[in-house]
Amino acid sequence: MGAREPDPRLGYALNARLLTGIPEIAPGDPLPARLAALAAADGMEPGDVLVVAHKVVSKAEGQVVRLADVSPGVAARRLAEQTNKDPALCELILSESRAIVRQRNAVVIAETHHGFICANAGIDSSNVADGTVVLLPRDPDRSARHIQAAVAAAVGGRVGVVVTDTHGRAWRRGLINLAIGVAGFAPIIDYRGGRDREGRLLVATDQGLADEIAAAAGSLMGKAAGTPAAVVSGVDTIASPGGVGDLLRDPELDLFR
């Protein structure tokens, strides 16, 4: 991606609104088509960004597991003893992880197969039936691309899509929404090589635009409101296939792992 001068408009005209009318989603539901129809009826326009909580994506893709159907192995039972977690949940955490990054008492921070660092490998038991959990989508970028294609066709032009998850952050309190899947725009704005207002060369300035959009929408979507999608407009995005990989720091450049 080439260098880009800072755009003083970026973010100042941002507007976010909830996308309402999304029904309870079940495995096999045509989520992209449903979101496309709702977005078009809502007045979403080319250039807007649709933000979708991963849980409805995971549900539509069948990433819902009954803990009673999981057979814990030796490693999972060991982890369960150390954390006082359900052995079946521990089996899922291990199967969804490349590695356990940190563990203390009941807290398990894992690196998922996608490369995300998060608690319990992103497995969530909220807003689902007792005894079941929701896993992250297998390929959130692919999920975002499917939604993006359907919505773009419905509104008549390029749109962005961000699939989100709620993560904690090292050194900070409070959960925020982050992008775990991106389609239709560049998730990073690279200002390196440009200059600031005083003429100084920018050498290390990358803006995590997709995460900022996810957090802005997350402030509206809530955790239990039953509104898992929002439309964000007024943000200057760069046309691109997108992809969350641009947001992940290379482990070789991570000073804290």
N, C-alpha and C positions, 0 to 999 in steps of 0.2 A: 504494500500500500504506500503510495507516495505521500510526501509531506503535505500538510494542509495548514493554511493560516487559520488562527483562531477565528471563529465566527461569532461576533458579538450577539447574534440573534439566538444562538443555541441555548435552549432551555427557557428563555424569557417568555416565550409565548406558549409554553407547555400547558396543555389542558387534558385532564383525564376524567373519564366518566365510566361508570359501571355498565357492562353489557348484561342486561337482564333477560329473563325468559329461558335461561338454560335449565332443562329438566334434570332430575336425578339421572346420572349416567350409569349404564350397565355395560358389561363386557360385550363387545360386538356392535355397540351403537355407532352410527356414522357421525362421529364428532366433527370432523372437518366440514361436512355438508351442513350440519346444524349450526355451527358457528358462523359459516359463510352466510346463511340465510338471515340469521339474527343481526350480523354486522351490517349487511346491506340494508335491512329494514331500519336499523338504528341510524343510518346516515353516515357510516364510515366511508372515508374517501381515500383515494390513492395518496400515498405518502404517510398515512396514519400507521400506527403500530398497535396490533392486537396482543394483549398480554393475557396468558392463560395459565392458571395454576396447574401444576403437573398432575394433581390428584385426579382431575377429570380425564386427563390424557391417559394416565395409568389405568383408570377404571375401564375406559373404552377399549384399551389394548389388552385387557385381561390380566393386568399385573396386580391382582388381588389374591391373597393366599390365606387359606384357613390354617391356623397354627396346628390344629389337630391332624392335618394331613402331612405335617413335616416330621421326618424321622431324624432326631439329632444324632450326630456322630460323636466320637470321643472328644475332639477338639471343642465342639460346641458345649458338651457337658462340662468340660473343664472351665470354659469361659463363663458358663452359667453359675458355677460354684464361686468363681471369683467376683461376679457382678451381682449375683442374686436376681438375674433375669431368667425368663422362661427359656429352657434349653432349646425349644423350637425356634424362638426368636433369635437366639444366638447362632443357630445353624443358618438362618437366613442372612444374618449380618455377615457371617463368614463367607457364605456363597456369593454375596453381592459385593465383596471387597477384594481389592488387590492386596491390601495390607491393613493391619490394625496400627494406626499411627500413635495413639496414646490411649491409655486405659488407667482409670483410677476409680476405685469403688464401683459404683454403678454406671459410671460414665465411660462410653466407648466411642472414640473418635476414629473413624475409618476412612481410608481412601477407596472410593468406589472404582469399579472397572471403567467408569467414564473419566476418572481422574479428579473427582470432587472430594474434598476433605470435609466431612460432616459427621454428625452424631448418628450412630446406629446405621451407617451406610444409607441414610436417607429413608429408612423404613419408618412408616407412620401408621399409628393406630387410631388417629382422630377421624371423626366423621365417617366411620365405617362400622359394620356390625361387630358386636362383641366376638372376640376370638378370631378376628381377621385383621390383616394388615395390608397396607398398600406399598408396593415397591416402586422405585423410580422407573420411568420408561426405559426400555432396553437401549434405545437410540433416540434421545430427546431432539437432536438436530433433525433426524428423519421425520419425527412426529411434527416438528415445527414446519418442515418443508411441505408436508401433506396439508396442513392447515393453511399455510401461506398460499399454496396454489389454489385451493378452493376459495379462499376469501378474495384473492386478487381477481379471480375470474368473476366473482359476484359483484365486486365494486368497480370493475373496469380499469384496473391499473395496479401498479406495484404497491404492495403494503409490506410492512414488517410484522414478524411474529416473534414473540418471546415466550418460551415456556419457563415457568418459574418454580422455585422451591424456597422454603423458608429455612434459613441457616443462621446459626450463631456465628460470631466472629471472634477470633483471637484478640485479646486485649480490650475488647469492647463488650459492654452489656447490651442486651436487647437483640431480638431476632429481626431480621429484615429479609425481604424477598430478593433473591438473586436469580440471574439467568442461568438455566441449565440447558436450554436449547434455543437456537437463534436461526431465523431464516429471513431473507429478503433485504437485509442491510448489514453494513459492517458494524460489528459489536464494539470495536475499538476505534476511536479517532486518534490518529497518530499525528501529533504536533511537532515531532522531532524534525529539526532542520528549519522550522519556522522561527519567528522572532516574537518576543513579547512586546508590550507597548513601549518599553524603553530601548528596544533594539537589540536586546540580549538574545543570543542563540539558544533555542530550546533543544536540550540534548536528552531528556529523560521524561518527556511528558506524553503519556498515553492516557486518554480519557475512557473509562469503562462505561460507555454510553448504554449498552444493553442492561448492565446492572443498575444504572441510575433509573432507567425507564421501569425496570422491574420493581425497584423500591418505591418509586412514585405511585405506581399502580397498586402495589401491596398496601399502601396506606389507606386505600379505599376498599380493597377486597376483603380485608379482615380474615379471621380464622374460622368463624362459625356462622357467617352471614348467608351462606349459600349462594354467593355471587363470585364464581371462580374466574371471571374474565373482565377485562376493562379495555377501553379504547383510549389510546394516548395520541393526541394530535399536537401540532405546533412544534415538533422537534425536527431539526434538520438532519436527515439520515443520508448516508451514502449507499447507493444501490450496490448490492453485493449478494452472492449466494448466502453469506452468513455462516455461522458455525461457532459453537461455544468454545472450541479449542483455542481461539485467539485470546480468550479471557483467562486461560489457565497458565500459571507461571511454570516455566520449565524447572523441574526439580534441581537441575544443575545451577540455576540462578536463585534458588530459594535458600537464603542464609539461615533459616530457622528449622530446617529439617536435616 
